[in-house]
Amino acid sequence: MDDDERRDTIGTGHVAPRRSASSLAVGRSSRGDVIFRQLARGSGILLLLIIIAIAAFLVSKAVPAIAKDKSNFLTFTGWDPDGNPPKFGIAPLAAGTLITSALALIMGVPVAVGVALFISHYAPRRMAQLLGAMVDLLAAVPSIVYGLFGLIYLVPAMAKFQGLLHKYFGFIPIFSSTGFYTKSLLVAGVVLAIMILPIVAAISREVFLQTPREHVEAALALGATKWEVMRTAVIPYGRPGIISATVLGFGRALGETIAVALVLPITFKVTLKILDIQGNSIAAEIAVYYGDAGKVGRGALIAAGLVLFAMTLLVNLIARAIVARRRDFRAAAA
């Protein structure tokens, strides 16, 4: 019996088992896992409570204003909440918000994915680092800068382009116009496309870089070209990430305020004509009119914010369902 065991037997009459260093490490690791798990659970619950609190606040402020509305809140195309009687509707704002955000996705997401592919698999290392830094820098530019860029440069610069669209594609209803080209839904869509590009590109780039090297090498070994490798190995692997990045970009486009307010004409008309001087969005309406609104007017604007909140939540739920379905499909295929 060694000295340690003798000390353990003093006053007990038996030999106490010794705890190994590995068991002590396992105990500390288990306690650390428990603490981390509780912190993570608490963070998730806190986030859920914050979302519920925001929703409750919006509902409590919006319902009284909607109750005083003497028109149909969902279909009315005017906005006079402080009038006598109050009349206001969300239809023009919701239509403008969805159209400009959809235009931003159509124009911005393909470019962003192309930029991400070039940085992750085509560009030399130094160029990729430089381009990656520039993309990240674009995400840090304030919204007001994008808005001023759109107002001062894009509005006059795109007048001729809008005229050409009307000239050659005017038979399509969305490209019909009165012939006066300035602020429009199209210009707002271009500004939003520039704004969401760095978000979608940065996330897609990181996802593409996580593509297993074995997939790429297997495709090359089968004689695939560089583009075929992208199409058959890289893009399918990163599709859930692209969807998530697109949803984040869509959320940014839905909630943009100042930039849209500067380049979008403030009118209340449901229209699909993206070249005319008409359109509005929920976020821009709140930013422009909240300071001058009365009690009912502020409640009406909060009701519009509630609709925007519901739209964003619905888009995120749909995106999560799509991503989960893709993940299940890939797991089954594996």
C-alpha positions in Angstrom: 0.0 0.0 0.0 1.5 3.4 -1.0 1.5 6.6 1.1 -1.6 8.0 -0.6 -3.6 4.9 0.2 -2.4 4.9 3.8 -3.6 8.4 4.2 -7.0 7.5 2.8 -7.3 4.6 5.3 -6.7 6.7 8.4 -9.8 6.8 10.6 -11.8 4.7 8.1 -10.5 1.2 8.2 -10.7 0.7 4.5 -8.9 1.8 1.3 -10.7 4.7 -0.4 -10.8 4.5 -4.2 -8.7 7.1 -6.0 -10.3 9.3 -8.7 -8.3 9.4 -11.9 -7.5 12.6 -13.7 -9.6 11.5 -16.7 -12.7 11.1 -14.4 -12.1 14.6 -13.0 -11.9 16.0 -16.6 -15.1 14.2 -17.5 -16.8 15.7 -14.5 -15.7 19.2 -15.3 -16.7 18.7 -19.0 -20.1 17.4 -18.0 -20.7 20.5 -15.7 -19.5 22.7 -18.6 -21.9 21.0 -21.0 -24.8 21.5 -18.5 -24.0 25.2 -18.0 -23.7 25.8 -21.8 -26.9 23.9 -22.5 -28.8 26.0 -20.0 -27.4 29.2 -21.3 -28.3 28.2 -24.9 -31.8 27.3 -23.8 -32.2 30.5 -21.9 -31.0 32.5 -25.0 -33.6 30.7 -27.2 -36.4 31.4 -24.7 -35.4 35.0 -24.4 -35.4 35.4 -28.1 -38.9 33.9 -28.2 -40.1 36.2 -25.5 -38.8 39.2 -27.3 -40.6 38.2 -30.5 -43.8 37.6 -28.5 -43.4 41.0 -26.8 -43.0 42.8 -30.2 -46.0 41.1 -31.6 -48.1 41.9 -28.5 -47.0 45.5 -28.7 -47.9 45.8 -32.4 -51.3 44.1 -31.9 -52.2 46.3 -28.8 -51.5 49.5 -30.7 -52.9 48.4 -34.1 -56.2 47.0 -33.1 -57.7 50.2 -31.7 -56.7 52.1 -34.9 -58.1 49.4 -37.2 -61.3 49.5 -35.2 -61.8 53.2 -35.9 -61.1 52.7 -39.7 -64.3 53.3 -41.6 -62.9 51.5 -44.7 -61.5 48.0 -45.4 -58.0 47.9 -44.0 -56.9 45.2 -46.4 -58.3 46.5 -49.7 -58.7 50.3 -49.4 -56.3 52.3 -51.5 -56.3 55.6 -49.6 -54.5 56.8 -46.5 -56.2 59.4 -44.3 -56.2 57.9 -40.8 -56.4 61.3 -39.1 -59.4 62.4 -41.2 -63.0 62.6 -40.1 -63.9 59.7 -40.4 -60.6 57.9 -40.5 -60.0 55.9 -43.7 -56.8 53.9 -44.5 -55.8 50.7 -46.2 -52.7 48.6 -46.4 -53.1 47.3 -50.0 -50.9 49.9 -51.8 -48.2 49.8 -49.2 -48.1 46.0 -49.2 -48.1 45.8 -53.0 -45.2 48.3 -53.3 -43.2 46.5 -50.6 -43.6 43.1 -52.3 -42.9 44.4 -55.8 -39.7 46.3 -54.9 -38.4 43.4 -52.8 -39.2 40.9 -55.5 -37.4 43.1 -58.1 -34.4 43.3 -55.7 -34.2 39.5 -55.4 -34.6 38.9 -59.2 -31.7 41.4 -59.9 -29.5 40.9 -56.9 -29.5 37.2 -56.0 -28.1 35.9 -59.3 -25.3 38.5 -59.2 -24.5 37.7 -55.6 -24.3 34.0 -56.2 -22.1 34.6 -59.2 -19.8 36.8 -57.1 -19.7 34.1 -54.3 -18.8 31.4 -56.8 -16.0 33.5 -58.4 -14.5 34.4 -55.0 -14.7 30.9 -53.6 -13.6 28.8 -56.6 -12.3 30.9 -59.5 -10.4 33.9 -58.3 -6.7 33.7 -57.3 -6.1 33.8 -53.5 -5.1 37.4 -53.3 -7.9 38.6 -55.6 -10.4 36.5 -53.6 -9.3 38.1 -50.3 -9.6 41.6 -51.8 -13.0 41.0 -53.4 -14.2 39.3 -50.1 -13.2 42.4 -48.2 -14.9 44.7 -50.6 -18.2 42.7 -50.4 -18.0 42.8 -46.6 -17.4 46.6 -46.8 -20.5 47.1 -49.0 -22.6 45.5 -46.2 -21.4 48.2 -43.8 -22.4 51.2 -46.0 -25.3 53.1 -44.3 -28.7 53.1 -45.9 -28.8 56.8 -46.4 -25.7 56.6 -48.6 -27.5 54.0 -50.9 -30.6 56.3 -50.9 -28.6 59.4 -51.9 -26.8 57.4 -54.6 -30.1 56.2 -56.0 -31.7 59.7 -55.8 -28.7 61.7 -57.3 -27.3 59.2 -59.7 -29.6 56.3 -60.5 -32.8 58.2 -61.0 -31.5 60.4 -63.9 -29.1 57.7 -65.2 -31.9 55.1 -65.5 -34.3 57.4 -67.3 -33.1 56.4 -70.8 -33.0 52.7 -69.8 -36.6 52.9 -68.6 -37.6 54.5 -71.8 -36.0 51.7 -73.8 -37.9 49.1 -71.7 -41.1 50.9 -72.5 -40.3 51.2 -76.1 -39.4 47.6 -76.8 -41.4 45.8 -74.0 -44.3 48.2 -73.5 -46.7 45.6 -74.7 -46.1 43.8 -71.4 -48.2 45.5 -68.7 -45.5 45.9 -66.1 -43.4 47.9 -68.6 -46.2 50.2 -69.8 -45.7 53.8 -68.9 -46.9 57.4 -69.3 -43.6 58.4 -70.8 -42.2 60.4 -67.9 -39.3 58.5 -66.3 -38.0 59.4 -62.8 -38.6 57.8 -59.4 -40.2 54.4 -59.9 -40.6 50.9 -58.5 -37.8 49.8 -60.8 -35.3 52.3 -59.4 -36.2 51.3 -55.9 -35.7 47.7 -56.8 -32.2 48.4 -58.2 -31.2 50.2 -55.0 -32.5 47.4 -52.9 -30.7 44.9 -55.1 -27.4 46.7 -54.5 -28.1 46.7 -50.8 -28.9 43.0 -50.4 -26.0 41.9 -52.7 -23.3 41.9 -50.0 -25.4 39.9 -47.6 -26.3 37.2 -50.1 -22.8 37.1 -51.5 -21.0 36.8 -48.2 -23.2 34.0 -46.8 -23.2 32.1 -50.1 -19.4 32.4 -50.3 -19.0 30.9 -46.9 -21.3 28.0 -47.8 -19.6 27.3 -51.0 -16.2 27.2 -49.2 -17.6 24.4 -47.0 -18.2 22.1 -50.0 -16.4 18.8 -49.2 -13.2 18.5 -51.3 -14.1 14.9 -52.1 -17.2 16.0 -54.0 -15.2 18.4 -56.1 -12.3 16.0 -56.8 -14.8 13.2 -57.7 -16.5 15.4 -60.2 -13.1 16.4 -61.7 -12.0 12.8 -61.8 -15.1 12.0 -63.9 -14.0 14.5 -66.5 -16.4 17.4 -65.5 -15.5 20.9 -66.5 -15.2 23.7 -64.0 -18.8 24.8 -64.6 -20.1 21.3 -64.4 -18.3 21.0 -61.0 -20.1 24.1 -59.9 -23.5 22.9 -61.2 -23.3 19.3 -59.9 -21.2 19.5 -56.7 -20.9 23.1 -55.3 -24.3 24.6 -56.0 -26.4 21.6 -54.9 -24.4 21.4 -51.6 -24.8 25.1 -50.9 -28.5 25.4 -52.0 -29.8 25.5 -48.4 -27.3 28.2 -47.6 -28.4 30.2 -50.8 -32.0 29.9 -49.7 -31.1 31.2 -46.2 -29.1 34.1 -47.6 -31.9 35.0 -50.0 -34.4 35.1 -47.1 -32.0 37.4 -45.2 -31.7 39.6 -48.2 -35.5 39.6 -48.7 -36.0 40.6 -45.1 -33.5 43.5 -45.6 -35.4 44.6 -48.6 -38.8 44.4 -46.9 -37.7 46.5 -44.0 -35.6 49.1 -45.7 -36.8 52.7 -45.0 -34.7 55.7 -45.8 -33.2 54.4 -49.1 -36.6 53.5 -50.4 -38.2 56.7 -49.2 -35.7 58.7 -51.2 -36.1 56.9 -54.5 -39.8 55.8 -54.4 -42.7 58.1 -55.2 -45.1 58.3 -52.3 -48.5 57.5 -53.9 -51.4 55.2 -52.8 -52.3 53.1 -55.8 -52.0 49.3 -56.3 -50.0 49.0 -59.5 -47.8 46.5 -61.3 -46.3 49.2 -63.6 -42.7 49.4 -62.4 -41.7 52.4 -64.7 -44.4 54.9 -63.6 -44.2 57.5 -60.9 -46.3 55.6 -58.5 -45.7 53.2 -55.6 -44.9 53.1 -51.9 -43.8 50.7 -49.2 -44.7 50.0 -45.7 -41.3 50.9 -44.2 -40.9 54.1 -46.2 -44.5 55.2 -45.3 -43.7 54.7 -41.6 -40.4 56.6 -41.8 -41.9 59.6 -43.7 -45.3 60.1 -41.9 -44.8 58.9 -38.3 -43.5 62.3 -37.0 -46.6 64.2 -38.3 -49.2 61.5 -37.6 -51.9 62.0 -35.0 -53.0 59.4 -32.5 -55.1 57.4 -35.0 -52.4 57.9 -37.7 -49.7 56.5 -35.5 -51.9 53.5 -34.7 -52.5 53.1 -38.4 -48.7 53.1 -39.1 -48.2 50.6 -36.3 -50.9 48.4 -38.0 -48.9 48.7 -41.2 -45.8 47.6 -39.2 -47.8 44.6 -37.9 -48.5 43.6 -41.5 -44.8 43.9 -42.4 -43.9 41.9 -39.3 -46.4 39.1 -40.4 -45.0 39.2 -43.9 -41.4 38.8 -42.7 -42.4 36.0 -40.3 -44.3 34.1 -43.0 -41.3 34.4 -45.4 -38.9 33.0 -42.8 -41.2 30.1 -42.0 -41.5 29.2 -45.7 -37.8 29.4 -46.1 -37.2 27.2 -43.1 -39.6 24.6 -44.4 -37.8 24.6 -47.8 -34.4 24.3 -46.1 -35.6 21.5 -43.9 -37.0 19.6 -46.9 -33.7 20.0 -48.8 -31.8 18.7 -45.8 -34.1 15.7 -45.4 -33.8 14.9 -49.1 -30.0 15.0 -48.9 -29.9 12.9 -45.8 -32.2 10.3 -47.5 -30.0 10.3 -50.6 -26.9 9.8 -48.5 
